[in-house]
Amino acid sequence: MYVKVLELKNFKKFKEARIEFPGDISIIKGKNEQGKSSVVEALLAALFFDPTLPIVPKYVKDYQSWHSEKLYQLILYFEAGGENFVLEKDFVGQKIILRKDSGDVISHDFDEISKKLSEMGGYTNKDLFSNLGIIKKDSLVLMDAGKRKIMEALQEMVTGSAASVSVGEIIKRTQDAQAQLTKGTDSKRPVKNVGKIKMLQDSIAEAQKALNNTKEDADKRQQLLEEFDATSKNLTRLIEQAEILEYEHQTNEKYFKTKLKIDETKKELDDVLDDLSAYENLEKEKEELTRSLSELKVPGQREFEKAEELQRNMDSAQDRSRELGELINSLRAHRKNKYYPSRNNFFIISGLLLAFGFAGFWVKFFFVSWILFAVFVVFYFISGQYKTSLKLAELEKEQDRKKSAISEFNEQVNTVFKKFNAATLADLRNIPGKIKEIKQHIDSLENQQKTVLRNKKLSSLENRKKELQVQLAIEEEKITDEQKASPPQPTRQRELEKKIEKTKHDIENTKEDNLTLKAKIENIKQTAEDVLEQEERILNLQNQIETLTRRAQKYEILASVLQEARDKSLIKIKEALEGMMGEYIGEITGGRYMTIRLNNEFDLEVLSPDKGDYVSADNLSTGALDQLYIVARFALIAILYGKASAEKHTRRPTVILDDPFGNFDEERRNKTRGILERLSANFQIIFFTCVSDYDDWGALTEI
């Protein structure tokens, strides 16, 4: 697994950031407090935190940014097995997705994704990654002036502890600790130096005797104390109840006074608003009448006579038009009843006969058409149809002239009516009377306005309205939302007065009971506290026995497990550690030592060329041991997860160095750099630092 990019949003001090890891060794540089530790924690959260939990754990909330009230979002881009992947965790929407860079979704399930990440990168949980895959400065410090055992380093590396003894010594101490706890507990005969558990058992027996001697009097005192406590609580409750009732009574009184003031103000305001409304309505009506009056004009005698003449002419023309219409309809009906062709039909038939006659120049038979034409014309004129058609045409022309005259008269008379805003001659005659009537109505409206104002100015009435509105708003603000939703009732006020009186009486009686109980309690010397102290001591002793018993059992199990684990698994770890550290011992010691081994107790030994035998690691410098420890950490990771192969794309564990070389001199740093460059073939190394000494150790990213 090769981590390429980490994107974070609302994570600790980062509102939004993108961190790239561009090389086999990526140098992440930033000043102190710039967020390097936050990036490490974000990597842990991206790999191991579950955003889909229904209840968000505290350890997830601890990383929430102070820039936002929402939780954070993390996106991790990485490569595994020759393919690119994207892991998205949304702690706001409680979503997770693992997909390929192409967009193909692999899973939305946290457990399934965690399993795949373990297969790709090796680490199975956050604690393992924190204690094994993250190397800090404190992890390199060796105790006892450089005499550190590799087994101790492995214990610290795997468990995160700082143990300073070997596994064998731990087993021996565990067994001794168990014996010191249980000695004398399973023996029927007296033992000179009993264990802690037996000593505690004897102390419990003595404490039980002391408890029985004081319990009887203490029980009676305790009973009185409970009664006193109950009456005291009741007294407190009654006092609080009285205060609540008094407060409610006073609040209700204020409400009733305020409500009365509001009602009075509303009534006066309604009267003022009614007067203003009435005045405004009268003013609008007066304005409308004034506008109508301005639109009215009195016609002159000449204009009036002209309108009458036009009306008479139009009426006469309309009468003649109706008469002509009746004559025309009568002639048309007469002609239709005698079945004579109309003038138009006459011309059509005559034209056809005349045209066919010309065809006789080719066929003589068609000359008959001219004969028929002559007969038809003679018949038409003899029958009188011709005269009827002429008469009808004359009447129709006269009717058209009358209609045109009517239209002209109507337009002229309407022009006169429109000028004076009248519809008929009657309206025109009534204009002077209408003007007089409107003026009288306006005078009446003005008198009504004076009555509404009660001989006051309009501005005074408007000012009073504003004063009342402000006063009403102030009074309404005094009423709480609770009182608006549920207004107090007078019956409740009378009920409160009775309850207040009864509560005060109960308070006095309870005070007297308290004084009596207090006198009885003071007469009893043995207290419940004495009994509780004895019982607590016995309970504490029993808890200590239970704790020590469990500890003894754990010691027994631990010794057995450590013995078996050391025998079965540490042999392979020792061989692998010897092999990897052996690759670097010459480089670390400047060629002085070339071979290294771990004995059965995991003590570190190097082959001395001078003595021809293995000697203690005391011959190595503290710096050399620190460097060997780094190699041992990489070796253990390789043992647990296998080496990477560029051809097979197997797992490539990620190792984080959190500025661990601060105390190294330049020579040690240069040696360590060479080691890291070789290790980066099998590991992705992410190096966090706040100094520029390591800028050229790998691909640099600044934050």
ABEGO torsion letter per residue (X at the ends): XBBABBBBBGBEABABBBBBBABABBBBBBBBGAGAAAAAAAAAAAAABBAABABBBAAAAAABBAABABBBBBBBBBBBGGBBBBBBBBAAAGBBBBBBAAGBBABABAAAAAAAAAAAAGBABAAAAAAAABBBAAAABBBGGGBBBAAAAAAAAAAGBBBABBAAAAAAAAAAAAAAAABGAABABBBABBBAAAAAAAAAAAAAAAAAAAAAAAAAAAAAAAAAAAAAAAAAAAAAAAAAAAAAAAAAAAAAAAAAAAAAAAAAAAAAAAAAAAAAAAAAAAAAAAAAAAABBBBBAAAAAAAAAAAAAAAAAAAAAAAAAAAAAAAAAAAAAAGBBBAAAAAAAAAAAAAAAAAAAABAAAAAAAAAAAAAAAAAAAAGAAAAAAAAAAAAAAAAAAAAAAAAAAAAAAAAAAAAGBABAAAAAAAAAAAAAAAAAAAAAAAAAAAAAGGBBAAAAAAAAAAAAAAAAAAAAABBAAAAABBBBAAAAAAAAAAAAAAAAAAAAAAAAAAAAAAAAAABABBAAAAAAAAAAAAAAAAAAAAAAAAAAAAAAAAAAAAAAAAAAAAAAAAAAAAAAAAAAAAAAGGABABBBBBAAGBBBBBBAAAGBBBBAAABBAAAAAAAAAAAAAAAAAAAAEBBBAAAGBBBBBBBBBGAAAABBAAAAAAAAAAAAAAAAABBBBBBBABAAAAAABBBBBX
